Amino acid sequence: MLKALVAAVGALGLLAALGLGAVLWADPAEGDPFETPDATSADLEDVAGHRVFFGHKSVGYNILDALPRLYEERGVAAPKVVESREAPLEPAIVHTPIGENGHPLEKIAEFDRIMRDGMADAVDVAIVKLCYVDFREGRVDVEEVFTAYRDTLAGLSRDYPGTSFVAATSPLTTERGPLGKVKAALGRGDTLGPEHNVVRERFNALMRAEYTEPGTLFDIAAIQSTDASGARVSYERDGEHYYAMEQAYASDPGHLNPDGAEVAASAFVAVLADALA
């Protein structure tokens, strides 16, 4: 461990001397104000009494796993949470993983199929969340994905007016640490670098501009990047502004720990309650 640390420090100095700091480092930047939604007892009861569908991947499990604790702490009976593609016959949060990571267009199309195969007629509100892995530099056409997402939700809203459809921003990863930056410079980087959060912010900015009414957007990225004091974890890289996940909320670079998951779960319920209203 000590050898790795010494090597990292030496490599950082070498990279700085070579003028590569701008390639690896992002500058802190002021983020837009954001107030993380917090579910009231009425919100919790309202969502527990309705039928909800949630299409997601791994960060979605973090949020769902936090719901029992959230409800218990607020003294409200928790909803039934069921992993299934069968339409619910009673109040419940029905959820299922959607598609394969790295293929966001297929995820959106699969969500549309599930809705049209009977789910949309059965639920009161439905939401589909893409994954941070779906947005990587050089691997995705952000405009194409946004257009498909927007048009799919618009078509479903038109065809199923009795169901509320909620959009979601892309989750984020934490800012890469010094050792990770060194590895990236040496060609051994992971898929969690700042360049990928830049791509996620391009998509998320389009989503925020499109879905402005209460109950229409679950802004998981803004929730992840807003710390307990209300400050945003915000940077600028190569002239582009972006956000990263708050370290205190992270169990690893891409997933929520129990505290972060509970913050996100409370916001999730608050947004669903707004959609139901």
N, C-alpha and C positions, 0 to 999 in steps of 0.2 A: 504493500500500500504506500509506504514512504517513498519507495523507488518510483512508483507511478506518479506521485505528487511532484517529486523533484523533476522528473522528466517533463511533466506537464508545464511546470513553471519555466523550465529552460526553453521549452518549445514555444511558449507564449512570448518570451523575450525575443527569441529568434524571429518569430513571425512579425512582431512589432518592428524589429529592426529592418525587416525586408519590406515593410510598408503594406503588410497584408491585413492590418487591423480592420480597415474599412470593409474588407470582404467578409470578415468573420463576426464583427461586432455590430450591434444596432445601438442607436442612441436613444436614451429615454425620451419620451415625448408626452405631452399632456393629452390625456384622453377625454372624450366627450363625457359629460356627467351622465350617470346611470343610477337609478334607484332600484335595487333588486326587489322584485315583488315578494311579499311575505303573506302567506295564506292566513286568513282569519278562521275562527272556529266555524263561522257560517260557510266559508268557502270549502272547508274540509267536509262538512256535512253535505253540502250540495253535491260535490263531486262523488262522494261515497254513495249517494242516492241515484246516480245516473249510470248509463252504459257508455263506456269510453273505449276507443280502440287506439292503440299506440304501436306503430311500426318503427323499429329502431335497430340498433346494434349495441355494442358493449357498454357505452356510456349510459344507454337507456337502462340497462340492468342496474347500474350504480344508483340511478334515480329511484327505480322501483324498489330496490332493496332497502332504501331509506324510508319508504312510506310508513311501515309499521311503527318505527321509532318516532317519526314525526307525529303521527296520530296519537300514539300513547302519551307523548309529552304534552299534547294539547288537550288530552282528556276526551277525545272523540273516537267513536267506534271506527276502526279502519275498514276501508273497502275490501271487497274480495278481489284478489289479483290472480288472473288466470292466464297462463301461456297457451294460446290456442288460436286457430284460424277459423273456428266455428263461431257463428254469430251468437252473442249472449242472449239469454231469455230473461235475465234478471239483472239488476244493477251490479256492475263489476268493471274493473279495468282489465280488458282483454288485450294482450300484447303478443307480438311475435317478432323474431328477427327477420329483417327484410333483406333479400338479395345478398350479393357478395361484395365485400369491401373492395374499393377501387373501381366499382362499376355503378356510379350514381344514377345513370339513366335507366339501368335495369331495375334498380331499387324503386325509382319513381313509377316505372311501368308496372312493377309487381304490386305496389300499393294500390294503383288504379284498378288492377284486376281483382284484388281482394275486396275492395270497396264495391265493385260492380257485381261481384259474385254473391252478394247478399249482405255483406257487412254494413254497408252504408244505410240500408233500410232498417237495420237493427240497432244502431248506436246513435247516441245523441251528439257525440263529438268525436272527431278522429284527428290524429296528428301523425305525421311521418317525419322522422329525424334522420338525416344523413350522418356520416361518420367523418371524423377528421382525416381518416385515411383516404376518403374519397376526393380530397382536395390537396394535391401535391404538385409542386412546380413541374411543368413540362408534361404532366400526365392528364390534364383535364382542361376542357374548354368551359370556363366559368359562365360565360354568356349562354352557352347551349344548355348547361345544366339548370341555370336559373330560369330560362324560358320554358323548359320542359316542366319544371316544378310549378311555376306560376300557372301555366296553361292547364296542367293536370288538376290542380286545386280549383281553378276557375270552372273547368268542365264538370267536376264533381259537385261543386256548389250549385251550378245551374241545374244539374240532373237530380240532385237530392237536396232540395231546399229545406227539408226538415232536419238536416244534419249540419252541425257547425264543423268547418274544417280549419285546423290551426297549422300554420307554417312553423318552421324551426330553423334557426341559424345553424351553421356547422360548429361543432365543438372545436376547442383549441388544444394545443399542447403547451407545456411550460417552455420558458425560454431555455435554450440549450446552455449547459454549464461550460466552464472553461475547458475541461478535459474533452467534452464532446466537440467543442469548437476546434481543438487541436486535431482530433481524429478526422473531423470533416476536412480540414486543410490538407491532411495527408491522404485524402481519398478514402477514408474509412468511416465516413459519416453515416448516421442513421437516417430515418425518414422523418425526423422530428425537428429539423432545423427551422430557423426563422423564416426562410424563404417560403416554407409551406404555410405558415401562419399568415404571411402576406397574401397568398392565394385565397386562403379562407376568408380574410377580411374583404377581398374583392367580392366574393359571393355574398357575404353577410351584409355588406353595405347595400347591395341590390335588394336584398330581402327586407332590410329596414326601411328602405325607400318605398317599397311596394306595400308592405303590411304595417300600416300606421295606427289602425284602430285598436282599442283595447280588446283583448281576447283573440287577436288574429295572428300573433307571433310569440312563440316561446323563444326568447333570445338567450339560448344557453351560452353562447359565446360571451355576451355581455355579463351574464351572471358569473361565469368562470373567471372573468378578468377584472372583477370588482372585489376588492378586498373588504375585510370587515369594517374598515373605517370609511368605506365609500370611494376610495381612490382606485383609479384604473391602472392595470398593469399594461403599459402602453409604450410602444417604441416606434422608431422610424428607421427604415433601411432602404438605401438607394432611392431616397426621395418618396417612399411609400410608407404610409402610416399603418400600423397593425397592432393587434392586441395578443397577449399570451395568457395562459392560465396562471392564476395565483398559486404560488408554491404551497401555501398553507392548505389549499383545497385538494392537493394532488396526492394520490397513492403511488403514482409513477408518472412519467411524462405525459401520458394521454388519458389517465382515468382519475376519477374522483375518489378521495378517501371518505370515510363516514361523515365527517363534518361538512366537507364540500358537497357530498351527495344530499345531505339533509337540507342545505341551503337551496340547492337546485330543485329538490323535491317540493319544498314549500312554494317556490316560484312556479313550478309546474302546475301545482294544484290551483294557485291563484289565477294563472292564465286560463286554465280550463274552466274555472268558475266564471270568469269574465266571458268566455265563449258561450257558456250555457245561458248566461244572462241575456 
